[in-house]
Amino acid sequence: MQWVMMLLIFIGGIAVSVQSSVNGGLGQKVGVFEGAFVSFLVGTVALFLVMLFFGKGNLLQVFQVPKWQLLGGLLGAFYVSTMVLAVPRVGVGAAIFTLITAQLITSSLIDHFGWLGMKQIPLDWQRIAGMGLMIVAILLYTKR
């Protein structure tokens, strides 16, 4: 079952790169925030239909969760808007490379300190070195 999850994550990574390209082009035609809005609107409609036909949860429980857990939508809107703005200027590769590096560093800190209720997974020198190499790689990748 774990390989299925890893395959889904891999496909999700492909989707993020394609999404960045699509949204970057959309943003150039209709505007940065307008492009991000359209992207979220289409996604919202799609998720609504999936939820309607396949959802098994209880949407009303949203009123019972800690309010900070509702920030995901705002963070997603920031991410999509940033990519719509940046991708046409720096390219998909540089944007995704930087995105992945930031995700890895942030997620490693979340794991290390157990923030946001996550399981604590300590950082070691190898992980820190790997993150440092990724930062160096960004500099090499984006050097013109």
C-alpha positions as CSV (number, residue, x, y, z in Angstrom):
1,M,0.0,0.0,0.0
2,Q,2.9,2.4,0.7
3,W,4.1,2.1,-2.9
4,V,0.6,3.2,-4.1
5,M,0.9,6.3,-1.9
6,M,4.4,7.0,-3.1
7,L,3.1,6.7,-6.7
8,L,0.2,9.1,-6.0
9,I,2.7,11.5,-4.5
10,F,4.9,11.2,-7.6
11,I,2.0,11.9,-9.9
12,G,1.0,14.8,-7.6
13,G,4.5,16.2,-8.2
14,I,4.0,15.9,-11.9
15,A,0.7,17.7,-11.5
16,V,2.3,20.6,-9.6
17,S,4.8,21.2,-12.4
18,V,2.1,21.0,-15.1
19,Q,-0.2,23.2,-12.9
20,S,2.5,25.8,-12.5
21,S,2.9,26.0,-16.3
22,V,-0.8,26.1,-16.9
23,N,-1.5,28.7,-14.2
24,G,1.5,30.9,-15.3
25,G,0.1,31.0,-18.8
26,L,-3.5,31.7,-17.5
27,G,-2.2,34.5,-15.3
28,Q,-0.4,36.2,-18.2
29,K,-3.7,36.2,-20.1
30,V,-6.2,37.2,-17.4
31,G,-4.0,38.7,-14.6
32,V,-2.2,37.2,-11.6
33,F,-4.9,37.2,-9.1
34,E,-7.6,36.5,-11.6
35,G,-5.7,33.5,-12.8
36,A,-5.3,32.2,-9.3
37,F,-9.0,32.8,-8.7
38,V,-10.0,30.9,-11.8
39,S,-7.6,28.0,-10.9
40,F,-9.2,27.8,-7.4
41,L,-12.7,28.1,-8.8
42,V,-12.2,25.2,-11.2
43,G,-10.6,23.1,-8.5
44,T,-13.4,24.0,-6.0
45,V,-16.1,22.9,-8.5
46,A,-14.2,19.6,-9.2
47,L,-13.7,18.9,-5.5
48,F,-17.3,19.7,-4.8
49,L,-18.4,17.1,-7.3
50,V,-16.0,14.5,-6.0
51,M,-17.1,15.2,-2.5
52,L,-20.8,15.0,-3.5
53,F,-20.4,11.6,-5.1
54,F,-17.6,10.0,-3.2
55,G,-17.3,11.9,0.1
56,K,-17.7,9.9,3.3
57,G,-16.8,12.6,5.9
58,N,-18.8,15.1,7.8
59,L,-18.4,18.6,6.4
60,L,-20.2,20.1,9.3
61,Q,-17.3,19.1,11.5
62,V,-15.4,22.0,10.0
63,F,-17.0,24.2,12.7
64,Q,-15.3,22.0,15.4
65,V,-11.7,22.1,14.2
66,P,-9.1,24.5,15.6
67,K,-9.4,27.7,13.6
68,W,-5.7,27.6,12.6
69,Q,-6.5,24.4,10.6
70,L,-8.5,26.6,8.2
71,L,-5.4,28.4,7.1
72,G,-4.7,25.8,4.4
73,G,-6.9,27.5,1.9
74,L,-5.2,30.8,2.5
75,L,-1.8,29.2,2.2
76,G,-2.9,27.5,-1.0
77,A,-4.1,30.8,-2.5
78,F,-0.8,32.4,-1.6
79,Y,1.1,29.5,-3.2
80,V,-0.9,29.5,-6.4
81,S,-0.8,33.3,-6.7
82,T,3.0,33.3,-6.2
83,M,3.5,30.6,-8.8
84,V,1.2,32.4,-11.3
85,L,3.3,35.5,-10.8
86,A,6.8,33.8,-10.7
87,V,6.7,31.0,-13.3
88,P,6.5,33.2,-16.4
89,R,9.4,35.2,-15.0
90,V,11.8,32.6,-13.7
91,G,10.6,29.4,-15.5
92,V,9.0,26.3,-14.2
93,G,12.2,24.5,-13.3
94,A,13.6,27.3,-11.1
95,A,10.2,27.9,-9.5
96,I,9.6,24.2,-8.7
97,F,13.3,23.6,-7.6
98,T,13.0,26.5,-5.1
99,L,9.6,25.4,-4.0
100,I,10.7,21.9,-3.3
101,T,13.8,23.2,-1.4
102,A,11.6,25.4,0.7
103,Q,9.1,22.6,1.3
104,L,11.9,20.2,2.4
105,I,13.5,22.7,4.8
106,T,10.1,23.7,6.3
107,S,8.8,20.2,6.6
108,S,12.1,19.1,8.2
109,L,11.7,21.8,10.8
110,I,8.1,20.8,11.4
111,D,9.2,17.2,11.8
112,H,12.2,18.1,14.1
113,F,10.2,20.3,16.5
114,G,6.9,18.4,16.2
115,W,5.1,21.5,15.2
116,L,1.4,21.5,14.2
117,G,0.8,18.2,16.0
118,M,3.2,16.2,13.8
119,K,5.3,13.3,14.9
120,Q,8.8,14.5,16.0
121,I,11.6,13.2,13.7
122,P,15.0,14.7,14.7
123,L,17.2,16.4,12.2
124,D,20.7,14.9,11.8
125,W,23.8,16.3,10.1
126,Q,23.1,14.4,6.9
127,R,19.7,16.0,6.5
128,I,21.1,19.4,7.3
129,A,23.9,18.9,4.8
130,G,21.4,17.7,2.2
131,M,19.3,20.9,2.7
132,G,22.4,23.0,2.4
133,L,23.3,21.3,-0.8
134,M,19.9,22.0,-2.2
135,I,20.3,25.7,-1.5
136,V,23.6,25.6,-3.3
137,A,21.9,23.7,-6.1
138,I,19.3,26.5,-6.4
139,L,22.1,29.0,-6.8
140,L,23.7,26.9,-9.5
141,Y,20.4,26.1,-11.3
142,T,19.3,29.7,-11.4
143,K,22.6,31.3,-12.3
144,R,22.5,32.8,-15.8
